[in-house]
Amino acid sequence: MWDQIREFKDIHSIGGKIWNKETKKWDSIDDYHVDHDYPFSMLLDDFCKIYGYSFDEIEVSSGLIVSDEIRTKWQRHHLVNASLQMLPISENLKKGSKYDISLRATK
């Protein structure tokens, strides 16, 4: 999934800059996050329903799904279904997240 996000960021920037439609100025790509336009929480809910997983049984360590099988399915699901957009960091952080997968990280 991280490769997908890096690629999206690269596609939407030129020389480390991104066009800000509101200010009509070039901003540093470092001031932006890649955000899920279709909410990440819904994408994850859809994944769990399609493949029959409960959210709590998907183990995560260092930001990666531990199970190779589940991780491969998730990466494919994300590639096909994620709708991404670039948002200023402050705007993206205001949106927050329904799920904090880091809370379930394994040791």
N, CA, C and O atoms as a Tinker XYZ file with bonds, in Angstrom:
   428  protein
     1  N      0.817000   -1.185000    0.000000    73     2
     2  CA     0.000000    0.000000    0.000000    64     1     3
     3  C      0.864000    1.254000    0.000000    63     2     4     5
     4  O      0.515000    2.245000   -0.641000    81     3
     5  N      2.001000    1.222000    0.719000    73     3     6
     6  CA     2.865000    2.403000    0.779000    64     5     7
     7  C      3.410000    2.745000   -0.597000    63     6     8     9
     8  O      3.591000    3.918000   -0.924000    81     7
     9  N      3.676000    1.713000   -1.411000    73     7    10
    10  CA     4.128000    1.971000   -2.786000    64     9    11
    11  C      3.050000    2.711000   -3.564000    63    10    12    13
    12  O      3.357000    3.610000   -4.347000    81    11
    13  N      1.792000    2.341000   -3.357000    73    11    14
    14  CA     0.679000    2.994000   -4.050000    64    13    15
    15  C      0.597000    4.470000   -3.644000    63    14    16    17
    16  O      0.353000    5.338000   -4.482000    81    15
    17  N      0.799000    4.739000   -2.378000    73    15    18
    18  CA     0.718000    6.117000   -1.877000    64    17    19
    19  C      1.893000    6.947000   -2.404000    63    18    20    21
    20  O      1.707000    8.094000   -2.812000    81    19
    21  N      3.104000    6.372000   -2.397000    73    19    22
    22  CA     4.271000    7.082000   -2.936000    64    21    23
    23  C      4.077000    7.393000   -4.414000    63    22    24    25
    24  O      4.369000    8.500000   -4.866000    81    23
    25  N      3.584000    6.416000   -5.159000    73    23    26
    26  CA     3.354000    6.616000   -6.589000    64    25    27
    27  C      2.315000    7.720000   -6.822000    63    26    28    29
    28  O      2.492000    8.552000   -7.713000    81    27
    29  N      1.251000    7.737000   -6.044000    73    27    30
    30  CA     0.222000    8.761000   -6.176000    64    29    31
    31  C      0.820000   10.145000   -5.916000    63    30    32    33
    32  O      0.531000   11.100000   -6.638000    81    31
    33  N      1.647000   10.243000   -4.887000    73    31    34
    34  CA     2.299000   11.512000   -4.548000    64    33    35
    35  C      3.217000   11.966000   -5.689000    63    34    36    37
    36  O      3.235000   13.143000   -6.049000    81    35
    37  N      3.974000   11.028000   -6.250000    73    35    38
    38  CA     4.877000   11.351000   -7.356000    64    37    39
    39  C      4.115000   11.831000   -8.592000    63    38    40    41
    40  O      4.539000   12.769000   -9.268000    81    39
    41  N      3.000000   11.185000   -8.874000    73    39    42
    42  CA     2.195000   11.539000  -10.045000    64    41    43
    43  C      1.596000   12.939000   -9.898000    63    42    44    45
    44  O      1.435000   13.646000  -10.893000    81    43
    45  N      1.270000   13.339000   -8.690000    73    43    46
    46  CA     0.572000   14.604000   -8.465000    64    45    47
    47  C      1.499000   15.755000   -8.057000    63    46    48    49
    48  O      1.033000   16.790000   -7.581000    81    47
    49  N      2.796000   15.574000   -8.243000    73    47    50
    50  CA     3.730000   16.648000   -7.931000    64    49    51
    51  C      4.737000   16.806000   -9.070000    63    50    52    53
    52  O      4.968000   15.890000   -9.860000    81    51
    53  N      5.313000   17.977000   -9.123000    73    51    54
    54  CA     6.348000   18.273000  -10.121000    64    53    55
    55  C      7.528000   18.866000   -9.372000    63    54    56    57
    56  O      7.426000   19.938000   -8.775000    81    55
    57  N      8.649000   18.158000   -9.411000    73    55    58
    58  CA     9.841000   18.656000   -8.736000    64    57    59
    59  C      9.640000   18.937000   -7.259000    63    58    60    61
    60  O     10.195000   19.893000   -6.717000    81    59
    61  N      8.847000   18.101000   -6.616000    73    59    62
    62  CA     8.604000   18.274000   -5.179000    64    61    63
    63  C      7.592000   19.350000   -4.844000    63    62    64    65
    64  O      7.468000   19.750000   -3.687000    81    63
    65  N      6.866000   19.822000   -5.850000    73    63    66
    66  CA     5.866000   20.882000   -5.652000    64    65    67
    67  C      4.497000   20.405000   -6.115000    63    66    68    69
    68  O      4.380000   19.562000   -7.004000    81    67
    69  N      3.464000   20.967000   -5.489000    73    67    70
    70  CA     2.088000   20.662000   -5.865000    64    69    71
    71  C      1.329000   21.979000   -5.989000    63    70    72    73
    72  O      1.533000   22.900000   -5.197000    81    71
    73  N      0.453000   22.061000   -6.985000    73    71    74
    74  CA    -0.316000   23.275000   -7.229000    64    73    75
    75  C     -1.477000   23.353000   -6.248000    63    74    76    77
    76  O     -2.291000   22.434000   -6.155000    81    75
    77  N     -1.543000   24.468000   -5.513000    73    75    78
    78  CA    -2.623000   24.706000   -4.568000    64    77    79
    79  C     -3.705000   25.491000   -5.303000    63    78    80    81
    80  O     -3.501000   26.653000   -5.656000    81    79
    81  N     -4.850000   24.863000   -5.532000    73    79    82
    82  CA    -5.942000   25.490000   -6.285000    64    81    83
    83  C     -6.527000   26.698000   -5.564000    63    82    84    85
    84  O     -7.002000   27.635000   -6.207000    81    83
    85  N     -6.495000   26.683000   -4.242000    73    83    86
    86  CA    -7.083000   27.788000   -3.475000    64    85    87
    87  C     -6.201000   29.034000   -3.500000    63    86    88    89
    88  O     -6.687000   30.139000   -3.742000    81    87
    89  N     -4.893000   28.853000   -3.247000    73    87    90
    90  CA    -3.997000   30.011000   -3.188000    64    89    91
    91  C     -3.408000   30.353000   -4.550000    63    90    92    93
    92  O     -2.839000   31.427000   -4.745000    81    91
    93  N     -3.557000   29.415000   -5.494000    73    91    94
    94  CA    -2.978000   29.562000   -6.838000    64    93    95
    95  C     -1.459000   29.771000   -6.772000    63    94    96    97
    96  O     -0.883000   30.599000   -7.478000    81    95
    97  N     -0.843000   28.974000   -5.885000    73    95    98
    98  CA     0.610000   28.995000   -5.715000    64    97    99
    99  C      1.116000   27.565000   -5.613000    63    98   100   101
   100  O      0.358000   26.647000   -5.300000    81    99
   101  N      2.396000   27.389000   -5.877000    73    99   102
   102  CA     3.039000   26.089000   -5.717000    64   101   103
   103  C      3.425000   25.900000   -4.260000    63   102   104   105
   104  O      4.046000   26.780000   -3.663000    81   103
   105  N      3.066000   24.765000   -3.684000    73   103   106
   106  CA     3.423000   24.402000   -2.314000    64   105   107
   107  C      4.382000   23.219000   -2.348000    63   106   108   109
   108  O      4.445000   22.489000   -3.337000    81   107
   109  N      5.116000   23.035000   -1.276000    73   107   110
   110  CA     5.976000   21.863000   -1.150000    64   109   111
   111  C      5.116000   20.623000   -0.957000    63   110   112   113
   112  O      4.146000   20.645000   -0.199000    81   111
   113  N      5.466000   19.561000   -1.632000    73   111   114
   114  CA     4.740000   18.293000   -1.485000    64   113   115
   115  C      4.828000   17.802000   -0.038000    63   114   116   117
   116  O      3.972000   17.043000    0.416000    81   115
   117  N      5.870000   18.239000    0.686000    73   115   118
   118  CA     6.034000   17.838000    2.083000    64   117   119
   119  C      4.958000   18.423000    2.992000    63   118   120   121
   120  O      4.799000   17.986000    4.131000    81   119
   121  N      4.215000   19.417000    2.486000    73   119   122
   122  CA     3.134000   20.029000    3.253000    64   121   123
   123  C      1.789000   19.350000    3.003000    63   122   124   125
   124  O      0.747000   19.842000    3.436000    81   123
   125  N      1.821000   18.211000    2.299000    73   123   126
   126  CA     0.594000   17.503000    1.915000    64   125   127
   127  C      0.645000   16.048000    2.334000    63   126   128   129
   128  O      1.710000   15.438000    2.423000    81   127
   129  N     -0.533000   15.512000    2.588000    73   127   130
   130  CA    -0.725000   14.083000    2.823000    64   129   131
   131  C     -1.530000   13.501000    1.675000    63   130   132   133
   132  O     -2.320000   14.200000    1.041000    81   131
   133  N     -1.328000   12.235000    1.413000    73   131   134
   134  CA    -2.222000   11.506000    0.526000    64   133   135
   135  C     -3.366000   11.026000    1.406000    63   134   136   137
   136  O     -3.158000   10.331000    2.400000    81   135
   137  N     -4.567000   11.409000    1.023000    73   135   138
   138  CA    -5.759000   11.130000    1.816000    64   137   139
   139  C     -6.692000   10.216000    1.032000    63   138   140   141
   140  O     -6.699000   10.224000   -0.198000    81   139
   141  N     -7.465000    9.443000    1.750000    73   139   142
   142  CA    -8.477000    8.600000    1.122000    64   141   143
   143  C     -9.763000    9.410000    0.956000    63   142   144   145
   144  O    -10.439000    9.722000    1.936000    81   143
   145  N    -10.092000    9.746000   -0.287000    73   143   146
   146  CA   -11.331000   10.473000   -0.573000    64   145   147
   147  C    -12.527000    9.616000   -0.157000    63   146   148   149
   148  O    -13.429000   10.092000    0.531000    81   147
   149  N    -12.527000    8.347000   -0.579000    73   147   150
   150  CA   -13.474000    7.361000   -0.034000    64   149   151
   151  C    -12.837000    6.955000    1.285000    63   150   152   153
   152  O    -11.751000    6.376000    1.278000    81   151
   153  N    -13.473000    7.238000    2.417000    73   151   154
   154  CA   -12.810000    7.082000    3.712000    64   153   155
   155  C    -12.130000    5.724000    3.914000    63   154   156   157
   156  O    -12.668000    4.670000    3.574000    81   155
   157  N    -10.926000    5.800000    4.483000    73   155   158
   158  CA   -10.149000    4.600000    4.768000    64   157   159
   159  C    -10.949000    3.620000    5.614000    63   158   160   161
   160  O    -10.907000    2.412000    5.381000    81   159
   161  N    -11.675000    4.138000    6.593000    73   159   162
   162  CA   -12.450000    3.264000    7.481000    64   161   163
   163  C    -13.484000    2.464000    6.696000    63   162   164   165
   164  O    -13.721000    1.294000    6.996000    81   163
   165  N    -14.103000    3.089000    5.689000    73   163   166
   166  CA   -15.096000    2.379000    4.876000    64   165   167
   167  C    -14.411000    1.356000    3.966000    63   166   168   169
   168  O    -14.930000    0.263000    3.742000    81   167
   169  N    -13.241000    1.727000    3.447000    73   167   170
   170  CA   -12.461000    0.809000    2.609000    64   169   171
   171  C    -12.095000   -0.436000    3.422000    63   170   172   173
   172  O    -12.182000   -1.560000    2.927000    81   171
   173  N    -11.687000   -0.221000    4.669000    73   171   174
   174  CA   -11.332000   -1.333000    5.553000    64   173   175
   175  C    -12.562000   -2.161000    5.914000    63   174   176   177
   176  O    -12.497000   -3.390000    5.931000    81   175
   177  N    -13.675000   -1.501000    6.202000    73   175   178
   178  CA   -14.922000   -2.230000    6.488000    64   177   179
   179  C    -15.327000   -3.097000    5.292000    63   178   180   181
   180  O    -15.699000   -4.259000    5.454000    81   179
   181  N    -15.251000   -2.520000    4.099000    73   179   182
   182  CA   -15.587000   -3.266000    2.880000    64   181   183
   183  C    -14.697000   -4.486000    2.734000    63   182   184   185
   184  O    -15.174000   -5.577000    2.424000    81   183
   185  N    -13.399000   -4.302000    2.959000    73   183   186
   186  CA   -12.435000   -5.400000    2.852000    64   185   187
   187  C    -12.805000   -6.528000    3.814000    63   186   188   189
   188  O    -12.840000   -7.698000    3.434000    81   187
   189  N    -13.079000   -6.159000    5.063000    73   187   190
   190  CA   -13.424000   -7.181000    6.069000    64   189   191
   191  C    -14.693000   -7.936000    5.683000    63   190   192   193
   192  O    -14.760000   -9.154000    5.849000    81   191
   193  N    -15.694000   -7.233000    5.175000    73   191   194
   194  CA   -16.950000   -7.881000    4.767000    64   193   195
   195  C    -16.731000   -8.804000    3.582000    63   194   196   197
   196  O    -17.234000   -9.928000    3.571000    81   195
   197  N    -15.990000   -8.348000    2.589000    73   195   198
   198  CA   -15.752000   -9.147000    1.378000    64   197   199
   199  C    -15.001000  -10.435000    1.693000    63   198   200   201
   200  O    -15.344000  -11.501000    1.184000    81   199
   201  N    -13.969000  -10.329000    2.541000    73   199   202
   202  CA   -13.110000  -11.487000    2.816000    64   201   203
   203  C    -13.448000  -12.220000    4.109000    63   202   204   205
   204  O    -12.812000  -13.221000    4.439000    81   203
   205  N    -14.449000  -11.726000    4.847000    73   203   206
   206  CA   -14.903000  -12.428000    6.043000    64   205   207
   207  C    -13.995000  -12.281000    7.246000    63   206   208   209
   208  O    -13.963000  -13.165000    8.102000    81   207
   209  N    -13.250000  -11.177000    7.333000    73   207   210
   210  CA   -12.390000  -10.935000    8.492000    64   209   211
   211  C    -13.099000   -9.985000    9.451000    63   210   212   213
   212  O    -13.930000   -9.171000    9.048000    81   211
   213  N    -12.749000  -10.110000   10.734000    73   211   214
   214  CA   -13.156000   -9.073000   11.683000    64   213   215
   215  C    -11.941000   -8.155000   11.817000    63   214   216   217
   216  O    -10.798000   -8.597000   11.699000    81   215
   217  N    -12.202000   -6.898000   12.060000    73   215   218
   218  CA   -11.128000   -5.915000   12.180000    64   217   219
   219  C    -10.107000   -6.340000   13.233000    63   218   220   221
   220  O     -8.903000   -6.178000   13.034000    81   219
   221  N    -10.584000   -6.882000   14.349000    73   219   222
   222  CA    -9.695000   -7.243000   15.452000    64   221   223
   223  C     -8.764000   -8.411000   15.167000    63   222   224   225
   224  O     -7.757000   -8.576000   15.857000    81   223
   225  N     -9.081000   -9.230000   14.159000    73   223   226
   226  CA    -8.212000  -10.382000   13.895000    64   225   227
   227  C     -7.079000  -10.056000   12.921000    63   226   228   229
   228  O     -6.241000  -10.917000   12.655000    81   227
   229  N     -7.034000   -8.839000   12.385000    73   227   230
   230  CA    -5.966000   -8.461000   11.452000    64   229   231
   231  C     -4.827000   -7.858000   12.264000    63   230   232   233
   232  O     -4.897000   -6.710000   12.702000    81   231
   233  N     -3.770000   -8.658000   12.457000    73   231   234
   234  CA    -2.625000   -8.204000   13.248000    64   233   235
   235  C     -1.752000   -7.282000   12.417000    63   234   236   237
   236  O     -1.485000   -7.542000   11.244000    81   235
   237  N     -1.306000   -6.181000   13.055000    73   235   238
   238  CA    -0.467000   -5.191000   12.394000    64   237   239
   239  C      0.790000   -5.004000   13.225000    63   238   240   241
   240  O      0.722000   -4.901000   14.449000    81   239
   241  N      1.943000   -4.959000   12.557000    73   239   242
   242  CA     3.212000   -4.698000   13.221000    64   241   243
   243  C      4.008000   -3.729000   12.361000    63   242   244   245
   244  O      4.207000   -3.971000   11.170000    81   243
   245  N      4.459000   -2.648000   12.950000    73   243   246
   246  CA     5.226000   -1.609000   12.236000    64   245   247
   247  C      4.488000   -1.124000   10.998000    63   246   248   249
   248  O      5.104000   -0.871000    9.962000    81   247
   249  N      3.177000   -0.994000   11.102000    73   247   250
   250  CA     2.370000   -0.473000   10.003000    64   249   251
   251  C      2.067000   -1.465000    8.901000    63   250   252   253
   252  O      1.473000   -1.094000    7.889000    81   251
   253  N      2.461000   -2.721000    9.071000    73   251   254
   254  CA     2.205000   -3.751000    8.055000    64   253   255
   255  C      1.352000   -4.866000    8.630000    63   254   256   257
   256  O      1.480000   -5.226000    9.800000    81   255
   257  N      0.480000   -5.407000    7.790000    73   255   258
   258  CA    -0.318000   -6.571000    8.183000    64   257   259
   259  C      0.622000   -7.764000    8.290000    63   258   260   261
   260  O      1.391000   -8.036000    7.368000    81   259
   261  N      0.564000   -8.463000    9.394000    73   259   262
   262  CA     1.485000   -9.560000    9.686000    64   261   263
   263  C      1.287000  -10.732000    8.725000    63   262   264   265
   264  O      2.267000  -11.249000    8.187000    81   263
   265  N      0.073000  -11.154000    8.502000    73   263   266
   266  CA    -0.217000  -12.301000    7.637000    64   265   267
   267  C      0.058000  -11.953000    6.170000    63   266   268   269
   268  O     -0.488000  -10.985000    5.641000    81   267
   269  N      0.909000  -12.752000    5.523000    73   267   270
   270  CA     1.204000  -12.534000    4.096000    64   269   271
   271  C     -0.062000  -12.642000    3.256000    63   270   272   273
   272  O     -0.265000  -11.854000    2.331000    81   271
   273  N     -0.914000  -13.613000    3.573000    73   271   274
   274  CA    -2.141000  -13.834000    2.811000    64   273   275
   275  C     -3.085000  -12.629000    2.916000    63   274   276   277
   276  O     -3.591000  -12.135000    1.909000    81   275
   277  N     -3.309000  -12.169000    4.140000    73   275   278
   278  CA    -4.213000  -11.030000    4.341000    64   277   279
   279  C     -3.595000   -9.766000    3.747000    63   278   280   281
   280  O     -4.295000   -8.966000    3.127000    81   279
   281  N     -2.285000   -9.582000    3.932000    73   279   282
   282  CA    -1.609000   -8.396000    3.396000    64   281   283
   283  C     -1.731000   -8.325000    1.872000    63   282   284   285
   284  O     -1.991000   -7.257000    1.319000    81   283
   285  N     -1.546000   -9.459000    1.195000    73   283   286
   286  CA    -1.662000   -9.497000   -0.269000    64   285   287
   287  C     -3.077000   -9.143000   -0.710000    63   286   288   289
   288  O     -3.261000   -8.376000   -1.656000    81   287
   289  N     -4.077000   -9.698000   -0.028000    73   287   290
   290  CA    -5.474000   -9.379000   -0.351000    64   289   291
   291  C     -5.752000   -7.897000   -0.117000    63   290   292   293
   292  O     -6.412000   -7.251000   -0.931000    81   291
   293  N     -5.246000   -7.356000    1.000000    73   291   294
   294  CA    -5.469000   -5.953000    1.326000    64   293   295
   295  C     -4.822000   -5.036000    0.278000    63   294   296   297
   296  O     -5.437000   -4.069000   -0.171000    81   295
   297  N     -3.591000   -5.344000   -0.101000    73   295   298
   298  CA    -2.903000   -4.515000   -1.091000    64   297   299
   299  C     -3.667000   -4.490000   -2.415000    63   298   300   301
   300  O     -3.798000   -3.441000   -3.045000    81   299
   301  N     -4.161000   -5.632000   -2.823000    73   299   302
   302  CA    -4.951000   -5.713000   -4.055000    64   301   303
   303  C     -6.258000   -4.926000   -3.907000    63   302   304   305
   304  O     -6.647000   -4.175000   -4.802000    81   303
   305  N     -6.923000   -5.108000   -2.774000    73   303   306
   306  CA    -8.179000   -4.398000   -2.503000    64   305   307
   307  C     -7.947000   -2.882000   -2.513000    63   306   308   309
   308  O     -8.724000   -2.134000   -3.106000    81   307
   309  N     -6.884000   -2.440000   -1.857000    73   307   310
   310  CA    -6.569000   -1.018000   -1.800000    64   309   311
   311  C     -6.267000   -0.473000   -3.193000    63   310   312   313
   312  O     -6.754000    0.597000   -3.559000    81   311
   313  N     -5.473000   -1.195000   -3.966000    73   311   314
   314  CA    -5.111000   -0.754000   -5.319000    64   313   315
   315  C     -6.350000   -0.557000   -6.187000    63   314   316   317
   316  O     -6.448000    0.424000   -6.924000    81   315
   317  N     -7.277000   -1.476000   -6.099000    73   315   318
   318  CA    -8.471000   -1.450000   -6.953000    64   317   319
   319  C     -9.519000   -0.456000   -6.445000    63   318   320   321
   320  O    -10.201000    0.178000   -7.251000    81   319
   321  N     -9.657000   -0.311000   -5.134000    73   319   322
   322  CA   -10.797000    0.419000   -4.582000    64   321   323
   323  C    -10.505000    1.773000   -3.932000    63   322   324   325
   324  O    -11.426000    2.563000   -3.723000    81   323
   325  N     -9.252000    2.049000   -3.613000    73   323   326
   326  CA    -8.948000    3.307000   -2.925000    64   325   327
   327  C     -9.112000    4.489000   -3.874000    63   326   328   329
   328  O     -8.636000    4.460000   -5.010000    81   327
   329  N     -9.782000    5.515000   -3.401000    73   327   330
   330  CA    -9.916000    6.784000   -4.128000    64   329   331
   331  C     -9.103000    7.809000   -3.343000    63   330   332   333
   332  O     -9.492000    8.223000   -2.251000    81   331
   333  N     -7.964000    8.215000   -3.918000    73   331   334
   334  CA    -7.020000    9.051000   -3.193000    64   333   335
   335  C     -7.074000   10.499000   -3.660000    63   334   336   337
   336  O     -7.500000   10.800000   -4.775000    81   335
   337  N     -6.628000   11.389000   -2.773000    73   335   338
   338  CA    -6.532000   12.805000   -3.097000    64   337   339
   339  C     -5.388000   13.409000   -2.284000    63   338   340   341
   340  O     -4.993000   12.858000   -1.256000    81   339
   341  N     -4.865000   14.531000   -2.742000    73   339   342
   342  CA    -3.836000   15.249000   -2.000000    64   341   343
   343  C     -4.525000   16.313000   -1.155000    63   342   344   345
   344  O     -5.348000   17.077000   -1.658000    81   343
   345  N     -4.181000   16.359000    0.143000    73   343   346
   346  CA    -4.736000   17.365000    1.048000    64   345   347
   347  C     -3.605000   18.008000    1.845000    63   346   348   349
   348  O     -2.644000   17.333000    2.214000    81   347
   349  N     -3.715000   19.323000    2.115000    73   347   350
   350  CA    -2.742000   19.916000    3.041000    64   349   351
   351  C     -2.773000   19.137000    4.363000    63   350   352   353
   352  O     -3.830000   18.690000    4.808000    81   351
   353  N     -1.620000   18.986000    4.968000    73   351   354
   354  CA    -1.521000   18.196000    6.198000    64   353   355
   355  C     -2.531000   18.654000    7.245000    63   354   356   357
   356  O     -3.201000   17.827000    7.862000    81   355
   357  N     -2.644000   19.971000    7.449000    73   355   358
   358  CA    -3.558000   20.467000    8.484000    64   357   359
   359  C     -5.002000   20.057000    8.208000    63   358   360   361
   360  O     -5.741000   19.710000    9.129000    81   359
   361  N     -5.398000   20.099000    6.943000    73   359   362
   362  CA    -6.766000   19.704000    6.571000    64   361   363
   363  C     -6.983000   18.211000    6.771000    63   362   364   365
   364  O     -8.041000   17.785000    7.235000    81   363
   365  N     -5.981000   17.426000    6.421000    73   363   366
   366  CA    -6.092000   15.976000    6.566000    64   365   367
   367  C     -6.169000   15.578000    8.038000    63   366   368   369
   368  O     -6.942000   14.691000    8.402000    81   367
   369  N     -5.378000   16.225000    8.881000    73   367   370
   370  CA    -5.391000   15.894000   10.300000    64   369   371
   371  C     -6.708000   16.274000   10.962000    63   370   372   373
   372  O     -7.123000   15.631000   11.926000    81   371
   373  N     -7.368000   17.312000   10.456000    73   371   374
   374  CA    -8.682000   17.699000   10.981000    64   373   375
   375  C     -9.712000   16.597000   10.754000    63   374   376   377
   376  O    -10.614000   16.397000   11.567000    81   375
   377  N     -9.565000   15.884000    9.631000    73   375   378
   378  CA   -10.508000   14.812000    9.298000    64   377   379
   379  C    -10.430000   13.680000   10.304000    63   378   380   381
   380  O    -11.442000   13.059000   10.628000    81   379
   381  N     -9.224000   13.409000   10.801000    73   379   382
   382  CA    -9.048000   12.334000   11.759000    64   381   383
   383  C     -9.222000   10.972000   11.115000    63   382   384   385
   384  O     -9.298000   10.846000    9.893000    81   383
   385  N     -9.281000    9.969000   11.953000    73   383   386
   386  CA    -9.417000    8.593000   11.494000    64   385   387
   387  C    -10.364000    7.845000   12.410000    63   386   388   389
   388  O    -10.331000    8.010000   13.629000    81   387
   389  N    -11.209000    7.019000   11.806000    73   387   390
   390  CA   -12.127000    6.202000   12.599000    64   389   391
   391  C    -11.377000    5.061000   13.279000    63   390   392   393
   392  O    -11.723000    4.647000   14.385000    81   391
   393  N    -10.341000    4.559000   12.600000    73   391   394
   394  CA    -9.564000    3.440000   13.141000    64   393   395
   395  C     -8.132000    3.867000   13.360000    63   394   396   397
   396  O     -7.541000    4.539000   12.515000    81   395
   397  N     -7.580000    3.486000   14.473000    73   395   398
   398  CA    -6.157000    3.697000   14.724000    64   397   399
   399  C     -5.522000    2.313000   14.794000    63   398   400   401
   400  O     -5.457000    1.704000   15.862000    81   399
   401  N     -5.052000    1.820000   13.645000    73   399   402
   402  CA    -4.527000    0.460000   13.614000    64   401   403
   403  C     -3.260000    0.323000   14.429000    63   402   404   405
   404  O     -2.885000   -0.788000   14.805000    81   403
   405  N     -2.592000    1.431000   14.711000    73   403   406
   406  CA    -1.373000    1.336000   15.512000    64   405   407
   407  C     -1.672000    0.884000   16.945000    63   406   408   409
   408  O     -0.787000    0.358000   17.619000    81   407
   409  N     -2.907000    1.081000   17.418000    73   407   410
   410  CA    -3.263000    0.660000   18.768000    64   409   411
   411  C     -3.246000   -0.854000   18.914000    63   410   412   413
   412  O     -3.109000   -1.376000   20.020000    81   411
   413  N     -3.385000   -1.558000   17.791000    73   411   414
   414  CA    -3.411000   -3.006000   17.839000    64   413   415
   415  C     -2.075000   -3.610000   17.405000    63   414   416   417
   416  O     -1.977000   -4.823000   17.216000    81   415
   417  N     -1.072000   -2.792000   17.250000    73   415   418
   418  CA     0.218000   -3.278000   16.748000    64   417   419
   419  C      0.760000   -4.373000   17.677000    63   418   420   421
   420  O      0.668000   -4.281000   18.901000    81   419
   421  N      1.317000   -5.395000   17.061000    73   419   422
   422  CA     1.921000   -6.473000   17.834000    64   421   423
   423  C      3.328000   -6.059000   18.231000    63   422   424   425
   424  O      3.932000   -5.181000   17.616000    81   423
   425  N      3.827000   -6.696000   19.249000    73   423   426
   426  CA     5.189000   -6.368000   19.735000    64   425   427
   427  C      6.217000   -7.077000   18.899000    63   426   428
   428  O      7.415000   -6.935000   19.142000    81   427
